Amino acid sequence: MVSSSDSSPRRPGSAPVTALTLPRADRLRWPRGVGPAALGLSWLRLHCAPRRSGQAQDCGAVAFLAQAVTVLRHHHLTVHSSRTGFASRLNSGVDSLQPNANGFAADPFGYSALAWHKWALLATANGHPIDISKPPTISDLKNPVLWLSHAHALSEAAVHLVRNPPSFDSFPQELRTICHSQYHAVALMLVGYSLEVCLKAMILLRLGEDEFTKQEKDHFHHKLDELSNFIPNLNEKDKAILKGLSHFVIWAGRYPDPGSKRVSNAVDLFDISEKYEVSGKDLFGLSARIMKHVQTVVG
């Protein structure tokens, strides 16, 4: 719960600030059965799984991972790279495809860049060999599973921030309220990025890789209200919320200043907030609706 009193700073002429109860943070999470894990298994079954009997193999999550390790060891998959330490990082991943609690601390850059390689290992284990000794191609990186998984990672990060606001004890007491607002601007930036990546993943699924690549420049922006044009039943307020989130993605979650050429954007946020009376419930509810549309796109 985040509360503020009438004495808190506010925009001149605006209504007094009243106590605000944030909705449950898990509204940002993927609906059950809709997230990237479910889509990933479906994608593998359709495109990657062995079809010796004419049907895709159906693996549970545990069996799926176990099979990946077995296949990789059976084929003695190794990695060759001129970059020091890269081969050892990937080969150590063969021993365990579970998340590594110490991986980030030991090698933050390398560990955080292994998403595609981990996907390649799983695809290889399901009959679709991918050579991870070579850099990923443009086609490899247009995999919608990677996009939806990345959207999920962003939403989980946003959930963590909303649920665990710090006390800012190391900051001067009179300035903590400033940092508190900026902290939540960062959380909204992550919500916005999550929706952006999710929307682009759905566009990729709708168009297919080739057509998406041809039209890529048309989607190379952060305007959520435009990227969401294919989502049904979005009303004027929904579009306004997405426009507001776009501001946090473009500048308000990253800098205190939108830049001299976009200084009016700071006013736009207050205008959207006041005109449409946007609440946390409105914002997170819209986010959940958009994420849920993945299920319709995947079919």
N, C-alpha and C positions, 0 to 999 in steps of 0.2 A: 504494500500500500504506500502511495506517495501522497502526502498531504502538504498543503500550503495555506497560509493565512491571508486575510485581506490586506495585510501590511506588506506582502511580498511585492517586489518591483513588477510593474506591468506596463504595457504600452499605453500612453496617454489616450484617454477616451474609451478604453476598453472596459468591459464589465469586470467587477471584482473577481479575483481568483478564489474558487471554492475548493473544498476537499475533493480529491479525485481518487477513486478506487480503480486501480488497474485490473483489467480482466486477467484470467489465468494465463500465464505465459505460454502454456502448452497449446494455446490456440494457434501459435505459429508453427506447430509441428505438423508433419504430414498426416493426413487421415489414415486410419488403419487400412492396410492393404494397397495403399496408393503410392507409397514412397519409392525412392530409387531402388531399394532392395528388391521389392516385388517386381518392379519394371525390369531390373537387371536380370533376374531369373527368367522372366518371360522372354526377354531379348535373347538370352543365351539359348533357351529352348527352341526359339524360332530360327535362329541364325547360326548358332555355334555347336549345339549338342550333336553327338553322333547319331546317325539315323540308320543303323545297320538293320533294324527291324522295321523301318519305315516310319517310326515315331520318335520324337525327341525324348531323351532320357529325362526323367523327373527326379531331381535330387533335392533332398532337404538341405538346410543350410549347413549342418555339421558334415553330412556326407559329401556335400559339394566341396567344402574346404579340404576335407580329407582326400578326396579324389584328386584335387588339384596338386597337393603335395606328392601323392603317390605317382602321378603321371610325370611330374617334373623330375622326381628322383629317378624314375625308370628310364627316362631319356637322357639323364645326366646333363640337364640343361645348365650351361655356364654362360657367363657374361664376359665380354671382352670390351674394354674401354681404355682409351688413353688417359682419361681423367683419373687422377689418383683417388683411390677409395671408392669409386663408383661401383666397380665390380663387386667389391666385398659387401657393399650395402644391399645390392640386389640379390646376391647369392645368399646372404643371411636371411633375406625375406623368403627364400625358398623353404627354409626350415620351419617357418611359421607365418601363415598368412593372416594371423590374428593381429589386431592393432598392437603396436609395441609401445608400452608405457614409457620406456626410456629412450625411444628412438629420437624424439624431438630434442630432448636435452643433450643427447650425444652429438647430433648432427641436424640442427634445425633446418638448414637450407635443403640438404639432401633428402631428409625424411619427408619434408613437406612437398617435395616435387615428385614423389613416387606413385602418385595416384594412377597414372596411365599404365605404368609398369605392373602394378598390382592387378589392374584389370586384365592386362595381357596374359599374366600368369593364369588367371581364372579362365579366360577364353581358351588358352592352350589346353588346359585340363579338360575342356569340354569339346575337343575335336576341332577347334579353329586356331591352328598354330599362329602365333605372332612372335616374331624375332625381336626380343627386347635388347639385343646387342646393337640394334640400329635405332636411330632417333625416330620418334613417331611421325607419321606423315600427316598432311592436312586432313586426309580422310580419317585417320585414326582418332584425331582430336575432335572430330565432328560426331563422335559417339554420343548419343543422347543420354546414355547411362551416366557418363562422366559429368555431363551438364546437370542432370537432376541430382546426382550425388553431391555436386558442388553447391547447388542451391540448398540442399538439406544441411550441409555443413555450415553454411551462412546462417540459416534459420536457427540451428542449434546454438551458434555463437550468440545470436541476438537474444535467444531465450535465457542463456546464462547471464547476460548483462542485465536484462530486465529483472531477473530473479535475485540477483546478487549485487545491488548497488553498494559501492564502498562508502565509508564514512568521511573520506578525504581529510583524515586527521592531520596529515602532514602539511596540509594547505592552511594558510591563514584563515581563521574562523570567519571573518567578514567576507571572504572571497569564495567560501565553499559553495554557496548557493549558485554562483556563476558556473563553477565547475560541474555542479550537479546537473544543471540544464544542459551543458555541453556533453556530459556523459550520456544523457538520454538522446541527444542528437546523434551520437555515434551508434547507439542501439538502433535508431531509426534508419541510419545509413545501411546497416547490415540487413534490416528488414527489406529495405528497398533493393539492395543488391541481390538478396535471395529471390525476390519476385522477378527482378530483371533476368536473372539466369534461368529461372523456371519458365518464364514466358518465352525466352529465346529457345529453350529446349523444346517447348511445345511447337514453336514455329518450325524448328528443325524436323520434328516428327511429322508435322503436317505436310511440309514441302518435300521432304527427302533431302539427302545430303547434296546431290548435284544442284538442285534448284535453290536450296538454301545458300550454297556457295555463290551462285550467280547473283542472288539478291542480297548478299551479305551487307553491302554498303547501305542498303535501305534499313537495316536493323542495327547499324553501328552507332547507337546512341543510347542515352539513358532515360528517354521519355517514356515512362511506364504507361501513361494514358494513351500513347500511340501504339506501343507494343502490345497492348491488351485489346486491340480492336476486334479480335476474333473471339473474345470471351463473351458469351451471351448474357443478357440481362444486367448489364452494368448501367446504372442510372447516373444522373448528373453528379450526385454526391460522390458516388464511387470514383468517377473520373477525376473529380476534384481531389479526393484523397490520394489517388495515384500521382497526380500532378504535384501535390505537396511532398510526397515521398521522393519524387524525382529531385526536388530541391536538396533534400538531405543527401542523396547519392552524388549529385553534381558538386555541391559545395558545403551545405550547412552541416553535414556530418564530418567534414574534412577540415574546413577553415572557418574562422569567425567572420570572414569577409568574402562576399561573392565576387569581388573584383569591381573595378571602377565602371566597367561597361555593363555590369549586371546588378548595380546597387539596388535597383527597384525590386529585385527578387526577394530581398529581405522583407519588404512590405507585403509581397504576395503571400507569404506564409501566414501572416496575421490575417490577411483578408480571407484566405481559404478557411482558416480556423474559425473565424467569427461568422462568416456567411453560412457555413454548413454545420457549425457546431460539432466539429469532429471530436469524438471521444476515443479513448483507447479501445473500447469495445468495438466501435465502428471500424477502426483501422485493422485490428487483429482478425475480426470477423471477415472482412474483405480479403485479407491475406489468405485465410483458410479456404475461402471459396475459390480463389484463383488456383491455389495449389491442388484443390480437389478436382479441378477440370482436367488435370493430367489423366485421370482415369477415363474420361470421355475421349480424349485424344488417342490414348493407347488402345482403347476399345476392349 
